[in-house]
Amino acid sequence: MAYIQTIAPDAAQGPVRQMYEGVRGRFGFVPNWAQAFSLRPAVLEGWTGLLKSISSNLPVRTYELATLAAARAIRSSYCSLAHGSVLADKVFDAPTVTAIMKDGGPLEPRERAMMAFAEKVAVSADRVTEADVEGLRAHGYRDEEIFDVAAAAAARCFFAKLVDALGVQADAAFHRLDPAMREALTVGRPVAPRAD
């Protein structure tokens, strides 16, 4: 599950137990990423606050596409699977998300430009130029939205790189996804094996 020793849900006490109860209430189980944060639950609390402040400024579709683009660019299976699943549940469907991962699918040109920008932020932010920003403005993005997309991509790097650096695999629950979508979203580490 991880390269570091974590606190098992049945052994958790105090702030770790509270953290586990919160994520269990949200997801129905304690995800592998939450167990990785068991050694520093205050970091997860800080991350959650940052994430809310960023995502609250963007429509779900834009936030999830920007996040998916960043996750794909840095080869984070966990984040690609999680945010691809949100897109399939709340915005598109599994075949459309699979198509987005392969060739952009039915996305509008402005969304393709936004995703390309998010990918560039995630992989080589030092190479982002004023022309890249002007390109987004030409597609109708306001400066505040450009900031929000850059923030979403940069924040994704923190979480994805942290869990990957600790060897955390995406939860076995992702095996329940549409197989074609799961394969398209698995861009790095494999999904954890099924428990059965």
N, C-alpha and C positions, 0 to 999 in steps of 0.2 A: 504493500500500500504506500509506503514512504521509506526513504532512506534513513530517516531519523525516527527515534522512538517517540510515539505520541501517546496521549492519554486515551484509553479506551472509553467509550461511552458509559459502560457499566462501572467504571472506576472513577468517573469524574465527580469533582466536588467544587463548591464555591463558584467562582466566575466561569470556570470551564463547564460546569454542569449547567449553569444558566445559559451559556452560549449554545450548548448542545440542545437544550430544551427549545431555544428560539429557532434554531435551524430545523429541528425535527418538526416543530409546529408548522414551519413554512413548506418543507419538502416531504414530510412523512417519514424521513429517515435522517441519519447523520451522514452527510456526504463526506467523501474522502478529503476534500479540501478543508472542511471544517475541522477534521481531526488534525490536519497539519497545523492549524492555528491554535491547537490546544496548549501549546507551550507559551503562546503570547496572545491570549484572547483580546487584550487591549488593542493590538494591531488590527485584528479583525474589526473591532468596533470603529477604529479610525478609518479603515478602508470602507466600511459600510457608510459612514457619514460622507466621505468624499464621493463615493459612487452615487448616493442619493442627490448630492448637490449638483453633480454633472448630469445625470439622467433626467432630472426634473426639468431641465431646460430644453429638452429635445423631444419630438414625437417618438413614440415607441419604434416605429419603422426606421427612422433615421438613426436613432441610438443603436438599435440592434444591428443594422447594416454596417455602421461604422465600427462597432465592436467586433462583429464577425470578420470584417476586412482586416482589422489589426490582428486578431487571433490567428487567422489563416496565414497572414504574412510572417508571423513569428512561430508558426508551426505548433500552435497550442491546440491539441485535440480536445482537451477538457473544455476550454472556452469556446472553441468552434462548435462542439456538440451542444453545449449548454445554450448558447445564443442562437445557433441554428434551430434548435428545438423551440425556442421562444418565437422565432420568426415563423416556423411551421404552424405553431399553435395559435398565434395571435394575429398574424398578418397574411401569410401565404398558406401553402400546404407543403407536404414533404416533396413532391415532384418539383415544385417551383424552387424550393431551397436547394435541392440537388442541382437544378439547372443553374442557379446563381453561383454555386460553388464551381461548376464546370466552365461556364462561359458567360456568366452575367444574367442569363435567363431574360425575363421580361422587364428588367429594370430600366427606368428612364435614364437618358443620357446624364442628367444632373446627378442621379444617384451613383452611376458608374464613376463619374468624376469625383464625387465625395468619397467613395470607397477607395479609389486610387490614392487620394490624398491621405486617408487614414492609414493605408498600407505604407505609404512613404514615411509618415510620421513614425509608425511603429518600427520600421526597419532602418531608416536613415534620415532621421529628423534634421540632421546637420546639412542635408542636401535639399531641404525644402527651400524654395526660392519665392521671391515676390511674385513671379509669374504663376507659380502654383496657386497662390492665394487669389491672384487676379482671375485665374481660370475658374475658381469657385464663384467668385463674384459675378463672372459672366453667365454662370448658370443660375443666378438669382440668390445665392447665399449671402446673407448679411454677415458683417464682421463678427457679431455675437455668435452666430451659428458656426462660423468657421472656428472660433475659439472653442465652442462646445464639442465639435467633431475632433479637433486636435486634443482636447482634454480627455475625451472618451478613448481615443486611441492610445494616448500616453498612459492613462490609468490602467488600461487593459494590459499593458506591458508589465506593470508592477505585479499584478495578480498572476498572470500567466507564467511569467518568468520565475516567480517565487515558487509556485507549486511544481513547475517542471524541474527547477533546481533541486527540489526536495524529493523528486522521484514519484510524485503523486499521480496516480492513474485516474482517468475518468471513471466514474462509478459504473459498476456492472449493470445498473438500471438502464444505461444507454443501449444495452443489447435489445431492449424492447422497441427501439426506434425502427422506422422503416429501413430495411437493410441497405437500400441504395443511398438513402440520405446519410445513414450512419457511416457508410464507407466514404462518401464524399467529404464528410465533416471530420473524419479521422485523418488529420494532417501531420501528426507527430506521434507521440506515445500511443500505444494501443489502449483500448478500453480494458479495464480490469476484467479478469475472467469471471464468469458466472459462478455463484457460490455453490450451485448444485453439482 
